[in-house]
Amino acid sequence: MENAEYLAGEAMLAQACRTNGTADLAGLDDRTVRAEVIEQLLLAPDAADLPVRGIRLANALVTGPLRLNGAQVNCPLVFDGCDFYELPEFRDAQLLSLAMPGCHVPGLDAEGLQVHGSLRLQGSTRLGRRFVSTGQLSLLGARIGGTLYLRDADLSTPDEPKDVYPLNASRLQVAHHFSCTSTRVDGQLRMINAKVGGVVNFRGTTIRRPGKLCLQAERLEVGESIWFGNKFTAEGRVLLNYARVGGTVDLAGARLLAPEQLTESEGPAAGTISLRALGIRIGRDLLVTKGFHAEGGLELTSAKVTGKLSFRGAEKCGSGERIELSGVSAGTMELLFTNRPSGELNLRNAHTELLVDDPRSWPEMIILDGFKYGRLQPESDVSIAQRLDMVRRGMQGYLPQPYEQLATVYRSAGQEQEARRVAMAKERARRSRLGLPGRAWGVVLQATVGYGYRTWLAGLWLLGLTVVGAVAFGHGQATPIVDRPPPFQDVVYTLDLLLPIADLGQEKAWQLGGALQWLTWTYVIAGWVLTTAVIAGLTRALNRS
């Protein structure tokens, strides 16, 4: 195309790209630039004369499809505040850098794009314009050598056609960071199998797809952290299954609204769900804190958090839905909700080294079977009665493990008395499920030897029965039943009745009549019961050792 055929704006661009300047068409009556002119300047044989220059175009109206599919462009491309009437195409192109601040586009086809530097699809501070895409912005399989900027942008698709998304960044690879802040997305944002070497930042962004899946980032790999943070809003479900995050996932202050409705066949968190992150691996902390608000349930089954899993200051975690933490592993677990969750908290088979909690934020239903924790918060003011109440919450039937775990933690902290109380509570719970004979024998064991944890009680019973028997038998009339009996001694006679395995010579030599005869038989039975209880208690103590 000869220069004489250029429109006014195109002539400015042709001159600017050779002088490393910017062609700003804001003052022109006709701001039209044909896409084919841009292609010619970049791809014509003499384009090689511009290795360190580039295309810098501002406030233009770009007509026609800009097709740079498969092109190799070794100079920067900057479109500042431009309006593209047709879809720009960069499929499998290799670019030095691409910036489109404040541009309005009907989508962007950049599948397989390779950018040596950064890709900027963001608002323009200079012009006060947001980046707007009204069709699919496809970065499927793209590779960015620097940072991907998607700030101050509005992304949408008309009528949400099938398999068309406002942002499709599946299999995207970004060497540095992905900055998607203060952006509005109407539809689903996809990052399946994407890889980001640095930080993924969603602070201030709103993703709207009410009642459906709005953020799909399964198997996302992030070298550093994911920041949702304050003012992030998702209307729909956030999906982070099997993601790998080297740093922290920060959900502090995030708002998850309009959750997706699930059915019973779709998993244990049936009902509505706001966040699902099955099997996620986090190198540092998972912070569901400081005003976090979720209208639906949370499901973190089998998540692994090296540092801290914290709900400190979380305002709302569902509207009666389950908080699913089964199989979760965390260095520290902070269950410090601002408002008591109205749904069930499932900690089945979860594990943490340090548990920090507060009875005021415990839900009514807590599943603790298989939950293992190494320590409780030092100097915690939670009483043992409150701990036992937590153990019993959500327990259907008798489950020994929650009691045994709590007793083990108390014992390892040197709190033997508390450990014994928990063990006794476990025995009471176990025997409460037995039949009448088992429950009756449980009452005897508790009263006489404290289920083997208070064997000294047997000594008190022996002393008390001996005193009462000695007084009663000492005031009775003893009759010898053998020739040349030993002298009658009321204390020794009482002990001879109470100790069935000992022969002190009194019971065989003397007999008491009347009502005292019934008392002697009662003492013999009491002796056998007491001895059996002591043996049972000692056996249990030896088994624990």
Long-range contacts (C-beta under 8 A, 24 or more apart in sequence): 1-36, 1-37, 1-40, 6-37, 7-32, 7-33, 7-34, 9-33, 9-60, 10-34, 10-37, 13-37, 13-38, 13-41, 13-55, 13-57, 13-60, 14-41, 16-56, 16-57, 17-41, 17-50, 17-53, 17-54, 17-55, 17-56, 18-49, 18-50, 18-53, 19-53, 20-52, 20-53, 20-54, 20-56, 21-56, 22-56, 22-57, 22-58, 22-78, 22-80, 23-56, 23-57, 23-58, 23-60, 24-58, 24-59, 24-80, 25-57, 25-58, 25-59, 25-60, 26-58, 26-59, 31-59, 31-60, 31-61, 32-60, 32-61, 32-63, 33-57, 33-60, 33-61, 33-62, 33-63, 34-62, 34-63, 34-64, 35-62, 35-63, 35-64, 35-65, 35-66, 35-67, 35-86, 35-88, 36-64, 38-62, 38-66, 39-66, 39-67, 39-68, 42-68, 42-71, 42-73, 42-75, 42-77, 43-68, 43-71, 50-75, 51-75, 54-78, 54-96, 55-79, 56-80, 57-82, 58-82, 59-127, 61-85, 62-88, 65-89, 68-93, 68-95, 69-93, 76-117, 79-103, 80-124, 80-126, 80-127, 81-124, 81-127, 81-129, 87-135, 97-146, 100-131, 101-125, 101-126, 101-127, 101-129, 101-131, 102-126, 102-127, 102-129, 102-130, 102-131, 103-131, 103-132, 104-129, 104-131, 104-132, 104-133, 104-134, 105-132, 105-133, 105-134, 105-135, 105-137, 106-133, 106-134, 106-135, 107-133, 107-134, 107-135, 107-136, 107-137, 107-138, 107-157, 108-133, 108-135, 108-136, 108-137, 108-138, 108-139, 109-136, 109-138, 110-137, 110-138, 110-139, 110-142, 111-138, 111-139, 111-140, 111-141, 111-142, 112-140, 112-141, 112-142, 113-139, 113-142, 113-143, 114-142, 114-143, 114-145, 115-142, 115-143, 115-144, 115-145, 115-146, 116-145, 116-146, 117-145, 117-146, 118-144, 118-145, 118-146, 118-147, 118-148, 118-149, 118-176, 119-144, 119-146, 119-147, 119-148, 119-149, 120-149, 121-148, 121-149, 121-150, 121-153, 122-149, 122-150, 122-151, 122-152, 122-153, 123-151, 123-152, 123-153, 123-182, 130-154, 133-166, 134-158, 135-164, 136-164, 136-165, 136-166, 136-167, 136-168, 137-166, 137-167, 137-168, 138-168, 139-167, 139-168, 139-169, 139-172, 140-168, 140-169, 140-170, 140-171, 140-172, 141-170, 141-171, 141-172, 142-169, 142-172, 142-173, 143-172, 143-173, 144-172, 144-173, 144-174, 144-175, 144-176, 145-175, 146-175, 146-176, 147-174, 147-176, 147-177, 147-178, 147-179, 147-198, 148-172, 148-174, 148-177, 148-178, 148-179, 149-179, 150-178, 150-179, 150-180, 150-183, 151-179, 151-180, 151-181, 151-182, 151-183, 152-181, 152-182, 152-183, 153-180, 153-183, 153-184, 154-183, 154-184, 154-186, 155-183, 155-184, 155-185, 155-186, 155-187, 155-189, 156-185, 156-186, 156-187, 157-186, 157-187, 160-187, 160-188, 165-189, 165-190, 169-194, 170-194, 172-196, 174-198, 177-201, 177-224, 180-205, 181-205, 184-208, 185-214, 187-214, 188-212, 188-213, 188-214, 188-215, 188-216, 188-236, 189-214, 189-215, 189-216, 190-216, 190-217, 191-215, 191-216, 191-217, 191-220, 192-216, 192-217, 192-218, 192-219, 192-220, 193-218, 193-219, 193-220, 194-220, 194-221, 195-220, 195-221, 195-222, 196-220, 196-221, 196-222, 196-223, 197-223, 197-224, 198-222, 198-223, 198-224, 199-224, 199-225, 199-226, 199-227, 199-247, 200-225, 200-226, 200-227, 201-227, 202-226, 202-227, 202-228, 202-229, 202-232, 203-227, 203-228, 203-229, 203-230, 203-231, 203-232, 204-229, 204-230, 204-231, 204-232, 205-232, 205-233, 206-232, 206-233, 206-234, 206-235, 207-233, 207-234, 207-235, 207-236, 208-235, 208-236, 209-235, 209-236, 210-235, 210-236, 210-257, 210-258, 211-236, 211-258, 211-259, 211-260, 211-261, 212-236, 212-237, 212-260, 213-237, 213-239, 213-260, 214-238, 215-239, 217-243, 218-242, 218-243, 219-243, 219-244, 220-244, 220-245, 222-246, 222-247, 223-247, 225-249, 225-250, 225-284, 226-250, 228-252, 228-254, 229-253, 229-254, 230-254, 230-290, 230-291, 233-257, 234-274, 236-260, 237-273, 237-274, 237-275, 237-276, 237-296, 238-274, 238-275, 238-276, 239-276, 239-277, 240-275, 240-276, 240-277, 240-280, 241-276, 241-277, 241-278, 241-279, 241-280, 242-278, 242-279, 242-280, 242-281, 243-277, 243-280, 243-281, 244-280, 244-281, 245-280, 245-281, 245-282, 245-283, 246-283, 246-284, 247-282, 247-283, 247-284, 248-282, 248-284, 248-285, 248-286, 248-287, 248-307, 249-280, 249-282, 249-285, 249-286, 249-287, 250-285, 250-287, 251-275, 251-286, 251-287, 251-288, 251-289, 251-292, 252-287, 252-288, 252-289, 252-290, 252-291, 252-292, 252-313, 253-290, 253-291, 253-292, 254-292, 254-293, 255-293, 255-294, 256-293, 256-294, 256-295, 256-296, 257-293, 257-295, 258-295, 259-294, 259-295, 259-296, 259-297, 260-296, 267-299, 268-299, 268-301, 268-322, 268-324, 268-326, 268-346, 269-297, 269-298, 269-299, 269-321, 269-322, 269-324, 271-296, 271-297, 271-320, 271-321, 271-322, 272-296, 272-297, 272-318, 272-319, 272-321, 273-297, 273-298, 273-299, 273-321, 274-298, 274-318, 275-299, 275-300, 277-303, 278-302, 278-303, 279-303, 279-304, 280-304, 282-306, 282-307, 283-307, 284-308, 285-309, 285-310, 286-310, 286-330, 288-314, 288-317, 289-313, 289-314, 290-314, 291-315, 291-338, 292-316, 292-317, 294-318, 295-319, 296-321, 297-321, 297-322, 297-323, 297-324, 297-343, 298-323, 298-324, 299-324, 300-324, 300-325, 300-328, 301-325, 301-326, 301-327, 301-328, 302-326, 302-327, 302-328, 303-327, 303-328, 303-329, 303-330, 304-328, 304-329, 304-330, 305-329, 305-330, 305-331, 306-331, 307-331, 307-332, 308-332, 308-333, 308-334, 309-333, 309-334, 309-352, 310-334, 310-336, 311-335, 311-336, 311-337, 312-336, 313-338, 314-338, 315-339, 317-341, 317-343, 318-342, 318-343, 319-343, 322-346, 323-363, 325-350, 326-350, 326-367, 332-356, 333-373, 335-361, 335-362, 336-361, 337-361, 340-364, 344-394, 347-371, 356-380, 357-382, 358-382, 359-386, 359-389, 359-390, 362-390, 362-393, 363-393, 364-393, 365-393, 365-394, 366-390, 366-393, 366-394, 367-394, 368-393, 368-394, 368-395, 368-399, 368-401, 368-402, 368-405, 369-395, 369-399, 369-401, 369-402, 370-401, 371-401, 371-402, 371-405, 372-405, 373-405, 373-409, 374-409, 374-412, 375-409, 375-412, 375-413, 376-409, 376-413, 384-410, 384-418, 384-421, 384-422, 387-422, 388-421, 388-422, 388-425, 391-422, 391-425, 392-429, 397-433, 398-429, 398-430, 398-432, 398-433, 400-426, 400-430, 403-429, 420-450, 420-453, 420-454, 423-451, 423-453, 424-450, 424-451, 424-453, 424-454, 427-451, 444-529, 444-533, 445-533, 445-536, 445-537, 448-529, 448-530, 448-533, 448-534, 448-537, 449-533, 449-534, 449-536, 449-537, 450-537, 451-537, 451-540, 452-536, 452-537, 452-538, 452-539, 452-540, 452-541, 452-544, 453-537, 453-541, 455-534, 455-537, 455-538, 455-541, 458-530, 458-533, 458-534, 458-537, 461-530, 462-498, 462-530, 465-494, 465-498, 465-523, 465-526, 466-491, 466-494, 466-495, 466-498, 469-493, 469-494, 469-497, 469-498, 469-519, 469-523, 470-494, 472-516, 472-519, 473-512, 473-516, 473-519, 473-520, 476-512, 476-513, 476-514, 476-516, 477-512, 477-513, 478-510, 478-511, 478-512, 479-510, 479-511, 479-512, 479-513, 480-509, 480-510, 480-511, 481-508, 481-509, 481-510, 481-511, 482-508, 482-509, 485-509, 485-510, 494-523, 497-523, 497-524, 497-527, 498-523, 498-526, 498-527, 498-530, 499-527, 499-531, 500-524, 500-527, 500-528, 500-531, 501-531
